[in-house]
Amino acid sequence: MTSVIRRQGWVSGLVVLLALLFVVTKLIQPGYGAGDFGSLARAVLPYAFAVAAQTIVVIAGGIDLSVAAMMALTSVTAASMMNGASEEFAALVVVFVLLMGFVLGACNGLLIVVTRVPDIVVTLATLFVLQGAALLVLEAPGGAAAEWLKALIVGTVPIPGVPEAITAWIPKALVLLIVCLGIVWIPLKRSRLGLSIYAIGSSELAAFRSGVPVASTKIIAYALGGLFAAMGGLSLTMSTGIGAPIPGPYLLASVAAVVLGGVTLGGGRGGLVGPIVAVFILRLVRTDLTLLAVDPNVTTIIEGVIMVVVVMLGAFIAMRGRSS
């Protein structure tokens, strides 16, 4: 146990910080309970998927500025296709939207590999393309989500033989997040593809000399990022019951959580657990500011300052790592 904590020192520190923030939240509002935690988990869900999408791309040595726009496009696509459709058809829509995200991410990776244009330029361009496409699908928030899909993130998970006082702290949204991330991340981390993603993030030249197919690995990394972004888009539709064509504040939040979670912006280092814990920390900070009755505009400013500082710190560490 001690060796695990030592190896995962940064993540362990984040877990302790999150626990302390929960204590602070309880002191601010003594009535904070399981229902409030469930609301936090639902609010975190789209941010967490955006963070997962950004994490895998950053580990591969890149960055994806189109994550939020991709979430918007997949959200409105799902909402428009489900509107007035049967509950059974919604299952096909979910599969289609996930495949759509995977293909869009792969297109990002393919453009970067083929044109050799920096990823920040390519994904900035696709950001505008996807934003426009989302507005073409829905000019204003609308559409609908299947009832069974919305039910996946509402309430708690009943466990036979376990007291309700305990299961009340196991929201469906959190379980859905863990399952979706685990299905993709755990096999990937232990596979040859996962090692290749870390390798090209550390050094493309060294990876190429070691026989790693750099081009295809980079394309798959962006494709998996697109898959996570599609999950984020679906979670938006599930949370609100409609699709919103305007990208939310997920881009900067995803980069900030990735850096705070211990992933090096230069690539090749980090994991998924740290960034997910980090996004809970950032959302809980917002909750605490709201409970303290801080002006919403001031709250937004504070959140922005925190994100900018974290991103700048991560960029500084990455630059120092490359220079050394």
N, C-alpha and C positions, 0 to 999 in steps of 0.2 A: 504494500500500500504506500509506504514511504517513497519507494523508488518511482511509483507512478506519479505521485504528487511532485517529486523533484523533476521528472521529465516534462510534466505538464505544468510547470510553475506559473506561467503567464495565465493559463486557463484557470488554474486553481485560485489565483489572485482575483480574477474576474468573478468567479463564483462567490468568493468571500465578499467582494464589493457589492454584488447583487444581494446577498443575504443582509448586509448592513443597510442597503437601501430599503429593503423590505421592513427592517426594524424601524428605520426613520419614517417610513410611510405609516406604520402602525402607530408610532408616537404622534404623528401629525393628525391621523384620523383613527382613533381607537376602534372604531367600528369596521375597519377594513377587514374584509373576510373572503370566503371562498368565491362568492359571487363577483366581487371586485377583481379577484385574480382571474376568473374566467373571462371577464371583460378585457382585461389586459392581454390575455392570450389571443383573443379574437382580434384585438387591435394590432398585435405584433405580427400576426400571420402573414399579411402581404409583405411587410418589411422583411420578415425572415426569409421568404422565398427570394426576394430581390437580393438580399445579402448572399444567399446560397449561389445565385446566378453569378454575382460579381466575384465571389470567392474563388470559384473554380477557374474563372478566366484570369484572375490576378495570379493565382498559383502557377498558371501556365505562362506567366510573363506578360500578360496583356491587360487590357482594361476595356470595358464595354459601357459606352455612354448611352446606349439605346435600350437599356434594361427597362426603365420606366415607361418608355414609349411602347415597347413590346408588351409590357403588362397591360397597357391601355388598349392596344389593338386586340389582344387575346380576350380581354374582358368584354369588350363590346361585341366581338364576334360570338362569344359564348352566349351573351345576353340576347342578342338579336336572333340567333338560331333557336334558342330555347323558348322564345316568346311565342306563346300559343301552342307549343309543341307538347307531345305526350311525355310522361315521366320516363318512359323507356327510351325515347329518342334522345333524351338528355344524356344518357350514358354514351351514346355514339358521339354526341357533341363534345363531351369531355375528352374522349380519345382523339377526336379530330383536332381539338384546340391544343392538346399536348403535342401531337405530331406537328402541328403548325409552328409551335414555338421551337421545336427541335430543328425544323427546316429553316426557319428564319435565323436562328443562331448559327446554323451551318453556313448559310449564305454570308453572314458576317465574316466567319472564319475563312471561307473560300475567297471572298473579295480581298481580304488582308493577305492571304498567301499568294494569290495570283497577281495582284497589282503591286504587291510589296509596299503599299502605302501604309504609313503608321496606323496602328489600330485606333488611336484616338481620333484620327481624321475620318477613317472609314465609318466608325460607329457614330460619330457626330453626324455624318451625312445620313446614315440609315435612321438615326433618331428623327430627323425631319421627315423622311419618307414614311416612317411608321406612324408618326403623329398625323400626317395628312391622311394616311390610309384609315386610321381610327376615326377621323372626322367624316370620312366618306361612308363608313359603315353606320355610324350614328352621329348626327350633328349635335345632339344634346343627350344628356343622360337618359337612358330608357332601356327597354327590353325587359327581360324577366329571367329568373333562375328557377330551376326545378325545386320543388318542396323538399325532396329527399336530399338534394345537394345542400340546401341551406341548413337542413337538420344535422348535417355532419359536423357543424361547428357550434351548435347550440346545445347547451346543457352539459352534463357530466357523463362519465363512463361508469355504469353500474358494474360492480364486481361481486359475484356471489360469495357470501361469507365475510365480506369486508364491510365494516360499519360505514353508514352513510356519511358520518362526520369526516371520514378519510377520503371516500370517493368524491365528496364535494370539492376536493382540491385537485381533482383530476379532470380538467375540462376537455371536452372532445376536440377543441381547437388545438390544444397542445399535443394530444395523442395523434391527431391527423398530421401535424407538422413533423413529429418525430418519425412516424411511419413513412411519410413521403420522402423525407430527407434520407432516412436510413435505407430505404429500398434502392436508392441510386448511389448514395455515398459509400456505404459500407462495402459492397462488392467492388466499386470503383477503386477505393483506397487500397484494397488488397490485390488488385489485378495488375497485370503488366501494363495496361493502358494507364492506370493511375500512376505507376512509377514513371512512365514516359511523360506524363503531364508535369510531374515534379521536375523531371530531368530537363525538359525544354525551358522550364521557368528558371532553373538554376543557370543553364548555359546552353543555348541552342547549338553552338559549335561543338561543345563537348558531347552533347546528346547525339548529334549527327555522326560524329566520329565513333560513337559507341553503337551505332546501328539503329538508333531510334528514328522512325519515320516522322520527322519533324512536321512536315506539312499536314499530313493526315491527322496527327495527334492534335495540332492546333485547331484544325477544323472541328474535330470531335469535342474539344474543350469548349469552344464557342457554342456548339450544338447543344451540349449538356447545359450550358448557361441559359440558352434559349428555352430548354425544357423547364428549368426551374422558374424562369420568368413567366412561362405559360401557367405554371402552378400558381404563381403570384397573381396573375390576371384572373384565374378562376376563383382564387380566394377572395378577390375584390368583389366579384359578382356574387359569390356565396354570402359575403358579409352584408352587402347592401341590397341584394336582390335585384340589382340593375347593373348595367354597364356604363362606365364613365369614359368618354373619349379623351379627356384631358389628363395627361400623365400627372401623377401625384408626386410628392417630395421624396421619391424612393431612390433616385440616383445618388444624390449627395449622402443620404442616410446610409445607403448600401456601402459606399466607399468608406465612410467614417466608421461603420461597424466592422468592416473588414480589417481596417488598420487597427482599431481598438482591440479587435479579437486576436491580434498577434500575427496576422498574415503580412509578409513583406511585400511592399508594392513592386519591388523588382522581380518578384516571382520566386518559386522554388521552395518556399517555406510557409508553414502554417497548416491549419486544418479547418474544419467546419464548425467544431464545437465552440471555439473561442468567439468567432463572429456572431453566432446565434445567441450566446450569452450576452455579448456586447449589445445586440439590438434590444434585448430585454432591459438592459441597463439604461439605454438611451430613452426607451419608451417609459420606463418607470420614473426617470428624472422628470419627464414631461408631466406624468401623473402627479408627482409631488408638487411641482410648480402650480398645477391647477388646484390641488387641495389647499395650497397656501394662498389661494385667491390672487395670484400674480396676474397682472394684466395679460390677456392672450397675446397681444402684440409684443410685450416684453418677453413672454415665454418663447415666442418664435425667434426673437433676437438671440436669447440665451442659447436655444437649441442650435441656431446657425453658428454662433461663436464656438460652441463646443465642437461641432462637426468640422468647421474650418480649421480649428487648432489641431484636432486629431489628424486630419488629412495632411496638414502642413508638417506635423511631427513625423508622420509616416513617410512622407516624401523626403524629409531631411535624413531619416534613418536609412532609407533606400539609397540615397545619393552617397552617404558615407560608406555604406556597404560596397557600392560599386567602385568608389575611389580607393578603398583598401584592398 
